[in-house]
Amino acid sequence: MTEKNIFYPVSNPLLAGRELDYVTDAVQSGWISSLGKYVTRFEAEFAAFCGVEHAVCVANGTVALHLALHALGVGPGDEVIMPDLSFVATANAVLMVGGKPVFCDVDPDTLCINPDCIVSLITEKTRAIMPVHLYGHPADMTRILAIAARYGLHVIEDAAEAHGSAVGNRRVGSLGDCGTFSFYANKNITTGEGGMITTNDSALARELRHLRDHAMSPEKRYWHERMGFNFRMTNLQAALGCAQMEQLDGFLDRRRALFDQYAHRLAGLEGIRLNRELAGYTNSFWMICLEIDDIGADSRDKMALAMRAKGVDTRPYFYPMSDMPYLDNADTPVAHRISAQGLNLPTYLQLSDADVDHICNVVRSVISEYKVPAV
């Protein structure tokens, strides 16, 4: 294959274990909807992985946030503080329960919510803090939990991108009132679509299970005393999840090895930064992050197009959510600066060492050719 025919996407799921066996078993059993052995097995295995008592499967990561907020009583007029740099589902989930997203600036090293900026945003309407463990690096949960305790606030971890990340010896999803995860095709493990809520609160877990199934009475079938949701995961999806769980430790080891190789191959390239991993934290390296100093979004986007022309796909960092026309503006200069400078590089487990070498050669050549200072 000639070099011009090579193309590296940003992500590519790996389904190399017992996925087909388990899905086939689910199909042959006839249990293909939301009841079946794989749903309960996936929940139990994921809870054990995160170090929590309970895990509740749901349809996707967005409804995981929505259901968690609703079950914790966040509703119309309530404010939820969150980092401005995140995928927009974080804010949308708050809007879905009638609440108001309040955007906070981020730490330039973790890319997560900056605890120094939280307290000034707290009002009498604040009900929760929603830290996002962005691109796999955990937020400063020690300080966030201390602030939440002082002001009587809930903490909902948006861990959609951080399966296996940890603060000290505790994995994300086990630190706040609850954690939410996504199993979209590009995540650390996938069920195609799907999500999970983790918690150590037994009463909250019961509420989550009740609400995800139309709030149907457990004693009286088809009886509903209040509104619920159809947020269930299918047994087919959970079968995929069980097969992925069997490989998750190896997946995380491979992601770390990929990051190490990227870091080695791009070492010495002036004016760039890759993912950080601060002391006391474990980064799951959901995406390899490349930040290019002293450029603006236009130059960054030109580089992305040039890399794609050379067979290397990328994605820009998320836009600050406060820039969306239907959301409130926010004074978050760090989030805005970093958003304009960041690219995600190909990050999937099938990449060989030679592939990473080639990608890094493309990155080096494009940066040297296209880097233009921001005006």
Beta strands, then each sheet from edge to edge (+ up, - down):
strand 1: 54-58
strand 2: 79-83
strand 3: 100-104
strand 4: 126-129
strand 5: 154-158
strand 6: 166-167
strand 7: 170-171
strand 8: 178-182
strand 9: 195-199
strand 10: 272-273
strand 11: 281-282
strand 12: 288-292
strand 13: 315-316
strand 14: 342-345
sheet 1: 1+ 9- 8+ 5+ 4+ 2+ 3+
sheet 2: 7+ 6- 11+
sheet 3: 10+ 12- 14+ 13-
end
